Every structure is written in C-alpha cells, then in structure tokens.
Amino acid sequence: VPELQKFAIRVLSLTCSASGCERNWSVFERIHTKKRNCLLQKKMNDLVYVMYNSKLMRRQSKKIERIFEDIDSDDEWIAED
C-alpha cells in the first residue's frame, strides 16, 4: 500500500497545462481545412476499400481445397448386438 500511496501522490502532484494542446489544435486547424477534410475522407475511404479487398483476395488465394475421399466403412468399432 505505501508504494501505491507514493505513486498516487506523484500523479496527483503533476501540474496541468493546456498550452501544448492549444498549439497542436492551432496547427491542426491551419492544415485541416474543409476542402482538405473532404479530400482526406475520400482518400481514407478509398484506402479502406482497397485494403479490405486485397485482404479478401489474399485470404481467397490461401484457401486450401479440401478433398474428402470416400472412406471405407470406419464403423468397426460399433458393437452390434
């Protein structure tokens, strides 16, 4: 318990500041305009479409065709009365 108490004191003693977040948001707002937002969303949709379909194709190509031959009677273990 003393170790947990020390950890809690250290965490709760940390100072909070939003200045770093505000800088990130201002840069983000300059880069992420409405026009670019639409382009990025379209590119993202296209990328997801391509990635999903390529994964499907890989899965389909790796599919193993299983051939089950007729097996002679394997019911010898069944005891008849």
C-alpha positions, 0 to 999 in steps of 0.5 A: 500500500505505501508504494501505491500511496507514493505513486498516487501522490506523484500523479496527483502532484503533476501540474496541468497545462493546456498550452501544448494542446492549444498549439497542436489544435492551432496547427491542426486547424491551419492544415485541416481545412474543409476542402482538405477534410473532404479530400482526406475522407475520400482518400481514407475511404478509398484506402479502406476499400482497397485494403479490405479487398486485397485482404479478401483476395489474399485470404481467397488465394490461401484457401486450401481445397479440401478433398474428402475421399470416400472412406471405407466403412470406419464403423468397426468399432460399433458393437452390434448386438 
